[in-house]
Amino acid sequence: MPSHSPLVFHAANIYLAALSLIFLFSPTISSTALTKAKTETINQVLDGHNSARKAVGVPPLQWEPLLATYARVYSSNERRKDCKLVHSPGYGFGENLFWGKGSRWTAEDAVAAWVAERQWYHHANNSCNAKDCSHYTQIVWRTTQRVGCSKIICDSGETFIACEYYPPGNYFGQRPY
Ligand SMILES: *[C@@H]1O[C@H](CO)[C@@H](O)[C@H](O)[C@H]1NC(C)=O
């Protein structure tokens, strides 16, 4: 689990501001361009995250289009060729990655796979038993407020899904909730 300094929060704010400017001057992107399918995906992602959060008593996340854009740009530019589970530079975001053989995986599947790690997490000693559960702890991290995700099909035909979180979770030595 990585630790972060307060500086990265500042960096993330600047990055989000820069992305906002790109949006402002991009004639091709507008909120009205959201298709019904995209709205469904967003609802599935939020439902998956927020039911897991509700179960442990932490407030719900909101969808952040700028985080989704960041995920899409990183996935398309850096991972489309190799489809590897390699993290982005982050810029102070938390990040969950999912890889699946074939193209039929949805964001809902990815979130369900991450939430299933709950079985490995022990709150009493704040540790994952035998297997990684850091995707789950990011999902239920109390101070995280926003999420944005993207799915791409890699050149190989496999699925790569990334969700970005802000503020990030998984601070070493801290409990998610
Ligand atoms: C944490 O607690 C669980 C459940 O009692 C136990 O199985 C696990 O070994 C503990 N992990 C550590 C690192 O102490």
The ligand as an SDF file (V2000), in Angstrom:
LIG
                    3D

 14 14  0  0  0  0  0  0  0  0999 V2000
   -5.5320  -10.8840   11.4300 C   0  0  0  0  0  0  0  0  0  0  0  0
   -6.6560  -11.5300   11.9930 O   0  0  0  0  0  0  0  0  0  0  0  0
   -7.1110  -12.6500   11.2740 C   0  0  0  0  0  0  0  0  0  0  0  0
   -8.4060  -13.1360   11.9230 C   0  0  0  0  0  0  0  0  0  0  0  0
   -8.2210  -13.3780   13.2800 O   0  0  0  0  0  0  0  0  0  0  0  0
   -6.0200  -13.7030   11.2210 C   0  0  0  0  0  0  0  0  0  0  0  0
   -6.4680  -14.8250   10.5060 O   0  0  0  0  0  0  0  0  0  0  0  0
   -4.7930  -13.1100   10.5610 C   0  0  0  0  0  0  0  0  0  0  0  0
   -3.7200  -14.0450   10.5860 O   0  0  0  0  0  0  0  0  0  0  0  0
   -4.3630  -11.8310   11.2630 C   0  0  0  0  0  0  0  0  0  0  0  0
   -3.2920  -11.2110   10.4870 N   0  0  0  0  0  0  0  0  0  0  0  0
   -2.2050  -10.6880   11.0580 C   0  0  0  0  0  0  0  0  0  0  0  0
   -1.2050  -10.0940   10.1150 C   0  0  0  0  0  0  0  0  0  0  0  0
   -2.0200  -10.6730   12.2620 O   0  0  0  0  0  0  0  0  0  0  0  0
  1  2  1  0
  1 10  1  0
  2  3  1  0
  3  4  1  0
  3  6  1  0
  4  5  1  0
  6  7  1  0
  6  8  1  0
  8  9  1  0
  8 10  1  0
 10 11  1  0
 11 12  1  0
 12 13  1  0
 12 14  2  0
M  END
$$$$
